[in-house]
């Protein structure tokens, strides 16, 4: 078992805050490419330190270079920074011990590119509906705050029986006319707080993830992205020589979905206790809702045949193509639904304005 030793050269918490995933990926890609070309590690670190713009990343590279100059191995220098993921440290350690450091760094770079791609697909699928909904809310607030109060004053002076939708509109307009400067900031603050709690804050975002998993189209996309990540990452890590327990923990750290993280860690714990993946899947209560039985059977067959990495990579590739199709289809499905929601709002406001006018014209004709 590897012993973790603290180092006084560890990158400070403030410096780690300025290290972006993109900068870390550039550094590892730079290191992999130049090591493969036969360059010395110190020369590579000197060049990388000059190329990166992030202050935190420059500090990290400086600490790694200082450790390597002192005779520390590269994987230990990575560990001492306390700013590198555990699976990156493990792959660098295995690469140094086996003489495949450049190849393992290639695996790390590909893994990080895939991880960025997985996140981008979910963001791109949700960007359009979120944009439309935000735009609809902004327009709705503008109408309620600036237009409805004036319309409510006009309708209040009309000597006609107002339909229900118009009376509701008048009350909403009167409310915003009197309390809008207080109610709208409070409402926006509450909405922002809910968004942070449901989708940003680590202790509570599992609630938002559970809500998303109840939506048919979104649930399928999240499951496909997770299966693609699981198959590709676990397959590449195992193929690079990482033990399965460490590989499962690395996959657990890479996912943001709490239900899948719990599953991966459960698999790692049970495998570490000597159980097979088949027994682990059977003993986990909700395994079938996260990983379908057919995929479980493929994984078990790969484990029994000794071809688990290849099987996992095939699963990752299959679900990667499915994710592309689902992302495109989800945008096509959500577009008419959003348009209908906006259309209903426009029609209600139009009816509330037009119906009293027709009633007034009828009274004048009689």
C-alpha positions, 0 to 999 in steps of 0.5 A, a space after each residue: 500500500 502506498 504511503 502518503 507523506 506530507 510535504 512542506 512544498 505542497 501548493 497552497 489552497 489559494 494557489 490551487 483555486 487558480 488552477 483550472 482543469 484546462 491548464 492541468 490538461 495542457 500541462 500533462 499533454 505537454 509533458 506527455 508529448 515531450 517525454 515521448 520525444 526523449 526530452 529531459 523532465 527538468 527541461 520540459 518543466 522549465 518550458 511548461 512553466 513559461 508557457 502557462 498563464 495561470 499563477 496557480 499552475 506556475 506555482 504547481 510546476 515550480 514545486 514539481 520542478 523543485 522536488 524533481 531537482 531534489 531527487 524525488 520521483 515525478 509521481 511523488 512530486 505530483 503527490 506532494 503538490 496535493 493538487 493532482 487527482 489520485 488516479 493521475 498520481 497512480 498512473 504516473 507511479 505505475 508508468 515510472 515503475 514500468 518504463 511506460 510513463 509517456 504512454 500512461 501520460 497519454 492515457 491521462 490526457 485522453 481521459 481528461 479530454 473524454 471527461 471534458 467532452 462528457 460534461 460538455 455534452 450535458 451542458 450543450 443539451 441543457 443550454 438551449 432550454 435553460 436559455 429559453 426559460 430564462 428569457 421567458 422569465 425575464 420577459 414575464 417579469 418585465 410585462 408583470 412589472 411595467 405593463 400589467 399595472 397600467 393595463 389594470 388601471 385602464 380595466 378598472 375604469 371600464 364599466 364592463 364585466 371582466 372575465 376571470 383571466 382579466 381579473 387575475 391579470 388586474 390583481 397581478 398588475 396591482 400586486 406588482 405595482 405596489 410590491 414589485 420592487 420588493 417581491 421581484 428581488 426576493 423571488 430572484 434571490 430565492 430562485 438563485 438560492 434554489 439553483 445553488 442548493 439543487 445543482 451547485 452545492 455538494 451537500 445538497 445537489 443530489 436532490 437536483 440530480 434526483 429531480 433530473 433523473 425523474 425526467 424521461 429524456 434527461 434521465 436517459 442522457 445522464 445514464 448514457 453519459 455515465 455508462 460511457 464515462 464508466 466504460 471508457 475511464 475504467 477500461 483505460 485505467 485497467 488497461 494502463 495497469 491500475 488495480 481495479 480498486 484504485 480504478 473504481 475509486 478514480 471513476 467515482 471521483 470523476 463523476 458528479 452524479 451522487 447515485 453513481 458515485 455511491 455505486 462505484 465506491 460500493 463496487 470498489 469496497 466489495 471487490 477489495 473484500 474479495 467479491 466478484 463484480 457479479 456478486 457486487 452487482 447482485 448485492 447492490 439494491 439499485 444497481 439495475 436502475 443505474 447500470 442495465 442488466 445487459 451491461 452488467 452481464 457484459 462486464 461479468 463476462 469480461 471479468 470471467 474471461 480476463 478481457 475486462 478492459 477491452 469489454 469496458 472500452 467497447 461499452 464506453 464506445 457504444 454509449 458514447 455514440 448513443 450519447 451523441 444521438 440522444 443529445 441531438 434528439 433531446 434538443 429537438 424534443 424540448 424545443 416544441 415543449 418550450 415553445 408551447 409553454 411560451 405560447 400559452 403565456 402569450 395567449 393568456 395575456 392576449 385573451 386577458 387584454 382582448 376579451 374586455 375590449 370585445 365586451 366594451 364594444 358589445 355594450 356600446 352597440 347595444 
